[in-house]
Amino acid sequence: MKIIKCDYSHGFDAHCEEAVAAAAEDVAAGRLIVYPTETVYGIGADIYNESAIKNLYVAKNRPFDMPLSVAVSDKAMLESVAVLNENADKLIKAFLPGPLTIIIKKQPNVPDIVTSSSQKVGIRIPDNRFALELIRRTGPIVATSANLHGRPDAVDVDAAISDYGDAVDTYIDAGPCTLGQPSTIVWLMDKEVEIVRQGAIPVDKIKEVLEC
């Protein structure tokens, strides 16, 4: 178990470069990491490594019938994982990067274990410098909160360490999360819209953008 500090509030220095390189190496090797976002800390793994995803479910004590969200670094990577529709495009332009997860049709190459065999996938682009740099190097990673299933979200790395211990290979300590609350989740299919979870972005702002 490694704990690597990374203070990027005044720039991405050598310590942060060491941290992102170590985290990216672990993801590529099929290991689990805990990484910062603007909302809460996330536990991550390569979405295309089914063995790593299984280990993540087990470490989190999360039922396998509960799908995992995916973090990407930009719209191009998002389109490699999901199929955009008009409403998704509006929300991406308005809120991403940011504390919003959109659930839309997945691309066929996304493993069923990630989505619990659903044809939809939750996608987000975190508004966090470390997370974005990491994902640019690794490709899409799991974006689920770094807590045991049923426990409070981890808003600092100590909470994640308390829950996971040696089950995670690398913890990135970037201090408390700036928002400290989870993303808003919006389900989109054709013209249908459903707010699955109220989070950091108010529902009325979502509805304003979608004109619904």
ZIWO-V569488 format. One record per pair of residues at least 24 apart in sequence whose ideal C-beta (glycine too) atoms are under 8 Angstrom apart, sorted by the first residue. I is the first residue (numbers start at 1). GAP is how many residues later the second one is. D is the distance in Angstrom with one decimal. If there is no record, write none. Layout:
BEGIN
I | GAP | D
I | GAP | D
END
This chain:
BEGIN
1 | 164 | 7.0
1 | 165 | 5.0
1 | 167 | 6.8
1 | 168 | 6.7
1 | 169 | 7.8
1 | 170 | 7.2
2 | 167 | 6.7
2 | 168 | 4.7
2 | 169 | 6.9
3 | 154 | 7.2
3 | 158 | 7.1
3 | 167 | 8.0
3 | 168 | 4.7
3 | 170 | 5.8
4 | 166 | 6.6
4 | 167 | 7.2
4 | 168 | 5.7
4 | 169 | 6.7
5 | 168 | 4.7
5 | 169 | 7.7
6 | 30 | 7.9
6 | 124 | 6.0
6 | 166 | 5.6
6 | 167 | 6.9
6 | 168 | 5.1
7 | 167 | 6.9
7 | 168 | 6.8
8 | 121 | 5.2
8 | 122 | 6.0
8 | 166 | 6.8
12 | 117 | 6.5
12 | 121 | 7.0
16 | 114 | 6.7
19 | 111 | 7.2
19 | 153 | 5.3
20 | 110 | 6.4
20 | 113 | 5.2
20 | 114 | 5.3
20 | 117 | 6.9
22 | 148 | 5.6
23 | 111 | 5.5
23 | 147 | 5.4
23 | 149 | 5.8
24 | 110 | 5.9
24 | 113 | 4.3
24 | 114 | 5.2
26 | 143 | 4.9
26 | 144 | 5.0
27 | 107 | 7.6
27 | 111 | 4.4
27 | 114 | 6.1
28 | 110 | 6.6
31 | 138 | 4.1
31 | 139 | 7.3
32 | 24 | 5.8
32 | 27 | 6.2
32 | 132 | 7.9
32 | 135 | 6.8
32 | 136 | 4.7
32 | 137 | 5.9
33 | 135 | 6.5
33 | 136 | 6.5
33 | 137 | 4.7
33 | 138 | 7.5
33 | 139 | 7.0
34 | 112 | 4.6
34 | 120 | 7.6
34 | 123 | 6.6
34 | 126 | 4.6
34 | 127 | 7.8
34 | 130 | 7.0
34 | 134 | 5.3
34 | 136 | 7.3
34 | 137 | 4.6
34 | 138 | 6.6
35 | 95 | 6.6
35 | 96 | 5.8
35 | 99 | 6.1
35 | 137 | 5.0
36 | 92 | 5.9
36 | 94 | 5.5
36 | 95 | 6.5
36 | 121 | 7.6
36 | 136 | 6.0
36 | 138 | 3.9
36 | 139 | 7.8
36 | 141 | 6.4
37 | 34 | 7.6
37 | 89 | 4.1
37 | 90 | 7.8
37 | 91 | 4.7
37 | 94 | 5.1
37 | 106 | 7.5
37 | 140 | 6.7
38 | 60 | 7.6
38 | 61 | 6.2
38 | 88 | 6.1
38 | 89 | 4.6
38 | 90 | 4.8
38 | 139 | 6.3
38 | 140 | 5.0
38 | 141 | 5.2
39 | 60 | 4.9
39 | 87 | 7.4
39 | 138 | 6.2
39 | 140 | 5.1
39 | 141 | 7.6
39 | 142 | 6.3
39 | 143 | 5.3
39 | 144 | 5.3
39 | 160 | 7.2
39 | 161 | 6.1
40 | 105 | 4.9
40 | 106 | 7.2
40 | 107 | 8.0
40 | 113 | 4.2
40 | 114 | 5.8
40 | 115 | 5.5
40 | 137 | 5.5
40 | 139 | 8.0
40 | 140 | 6.9
40 | 141 | 7.3
40 | 142 | 5.8
41 | 104 | 7.1
41 | 105 | 4.2
41 | 112 | 7.9
41 | 113 | 4.3
41 | 114 | 7.1
41 | 115 | 7.1
41 | 116 | 6.1
41 | 118 | 7.4
41 | 119 | 5.1
41 | 136 | 6.6
42 | 29 | 7.0
42 | 84 | 7.9
42 | 89 | 7.5
42 | 100 | 7.3
42 | 101 | 5.4
42 | 102 | 6.3
42 | 103 | 6.3
42 | 104 | 5.6
43 | 99 | 6.9
43 | 101 | 6.1
43 | 102 | 7.4
43 | 103 | 4.2
43 | 117 | 7.2
43 | 121 | 7.2
43 | 125 | 6.7
44 | 27 | 7.2
44 | 90 | 7.9
44 | 97 | 4.2
44 | 98 | 5.0
44 | 99 | 7.1
45 | 96 | 6.4
45 | 97 | 5.1
46 | 92 | 6.5
46 | 93 | 7.0
46 | 94 | 7.9
46 | 95 | 6.3
47 | 34 | 7.5
47 | 63 | 6.6
47 | 64 | 6.8
47 | 67 | 5.2
47 | 92 | 7.9
47 | 93 | 4.9
47 | 94 | 6.4
47 | 95 | 6.1
48 | 61 | 7.6
48 | 63 | 6.6
48 | 91 | 7.5
48 | 92 | 7.7
50 | 61 | 5.3
50 | 63 | 5.3
53 | 58 | 6.8
53 | 60 | 5.0
53 | 61 | 5.9
53 | 89 | 6.9
54 | 59 | 6.6
56 | 86 | 6.0
56 | 88 | 7.7
57 | 56 | 7.9
59 | 105 | 6.0
59 | 108 | 4.1
59 | 109 | 6.9
60 | 84 | 7.0
60 | 87 | 7.7
60 | 88 | 6.2
60 | 89 | 5.6
61 | 87 | 5.2
61 | 88 | 4.6
61 | 89 | 7.7
62 | 82 | 7.5
62 | 87 | 4.5
63 | 86 | 7.3
64 | 49 | 7.4
64 | 52 | 6.6
65 | 51 | 5.1
66 | 50 | 6.4
66 | 83 | 7.9
67 | 47 | 6.8
67 | 48 | 4.6
67 | 49 | 4.3
67 | 51 | 5.7
67 | 53 | 7.9
67 | 54 | 7.3
67 | 55 | 6.8
68 | 46 | 5.3
68 | 47 | 7.5
68 | 54 | 7.7
68 | 74 | 5.1
68 | 75 | 7.6
68 | 76 | 5.2
69 | 32 | 5.3
69 | 52 | 7.6
69 | 53 | 3.6
69 | 54 | 7.0
69 | 55 | 6.2
69 | 73 | 7.3
69 | 74 | 4.5
69 | 75 | 6.0
69 | 116 | 8.0
70 | 40 | 7.6
70 | 44 | 6.8
70 | 51 | 6.0
70 | 52 | 6.7
70 | 53 | 5.4
70 | 54 | 7.6
70 | 70 | 5.0
70 | 71 | 7.2
70 | 72 | 6.6
70 | 73 | 5.8
71 | 52 | 7.9
71 | 53 | 5.7
71 | 54 | 7.2
71 | 55 | 5.7
71 | 60 | 6.5
71 | 64 | 5.8
71 | 69 | 6.8
71 | 70 | 5.5
71 | 71 | 7.3
71 | 72 | 3.6
72 | 51 | 6.3
72 | 52 | 7.6
72 | 53 | 5.8
72 | 63 | 6.2
72 | 68 | 5.2
73 | 52 | 6.7
73 | 59 | 5.1
73 | 62 | 4.1
73 | 63 | 4.7
74 | 51 | 6.7
75 | 50 | 7.8
77 | 58 | 7.3
77 | 62 | 7.1
77 | 63 | 6.3
78 | 45 | 5.5
78 | 47 | 6.8
80 | 27 | 6.5
80 | 29 | 7.9
80 | 60 | 7.3
81 | 25 | 6.7
81 | 26 | 5.6
81 | 29 | 5.8
81 | 40 | 6.3
81 | 42 | 6.1
81 | 59 | 5.3
82 | 24 | 5.7
82 | 25 | 6.2
82 | 28 | 7.9
82 | 39 | 5.5
82 | 41 | 5.1
83 | 24 | 6.4
85 | 103 | 6.3
85 | 104 | 7.9
85 | 105 | 7.0
87 | 101 | 4.8
87 | 104 | 7.5
87 | 106 | 6.4
87 | 123 | 5.6
88 | 100 | 5.4
90 | 119 | 5.5
90 | 120 | 6.1
91 | 95 | 6.6
91 | 97 | 7.7
91 | 115 | 7.1
91 | 118 | 6.2
91 | 119 | 7.2
92 | 33 | 7.8
94 | 115 | 4.5
95 | 106 | 6.1
95 | 114 | 7.6
96 | 28 | 7.1
96 | 29 | 4.3
96 | 31 | 8.0
97 | 28 | 4.3
97 | 29 | 6.2
97 | 30 | 4.0
97 | 31 | 7.9
97 | 35 | 6.9
98 | 27 | 7.3
98 | 29 | 4.8
98 | 102 | 8.0
98 | 103 | 7.0
99 | 25 | 7.9
99 | 28 | 7.0
99 | 80 | 6.0
99 | 82 | 7.7
99 | 83 | 7.5
99 | 84 | 4.3
99 | 85 | 6.5
99 | 100 | 6.0
99 | 101 | 3.6
99 | 102 | 5.8
100 | 24 | 6.3
100 | 83 | 5.6
100 | 84 | 5.4
100 | 85 | 7.9
100 | 86 | 6.8
100 | 99 | 7.8
100 | 101 | 5.4
100 | 106 | 7.9
101 | 42 | 7.5
101 | 82 | 4.7
101 | 83 | 7.1
101 | 84 | 4.5
101 | 85 | 7.3
102 | 83 | 7.9
102 | 84 | 5.4
102 | 85 | 8.0
102 | 86 | 5.9
103 | 82 | 6.7
103 | 83 | 6.9
103 | 84 | 4.3
103 | 85 | 6.6
103 | 93 | 6.8
104 | 84 | 5.3
104 | 85 | 7.3
105 | 84 | 7.4
114 | 28 | 7.3
120 | 67 | 7.5
120 | 69 | 7.3
122 | 63 | 6.5
124 | 59 | 5.8
130 | 42 | 6.5
130 | 44 | 5.8
145 | 37 | 6.5
153 | 28 | 7.6
153 | 29 | 5.9
155 | 25 | 4.4
END
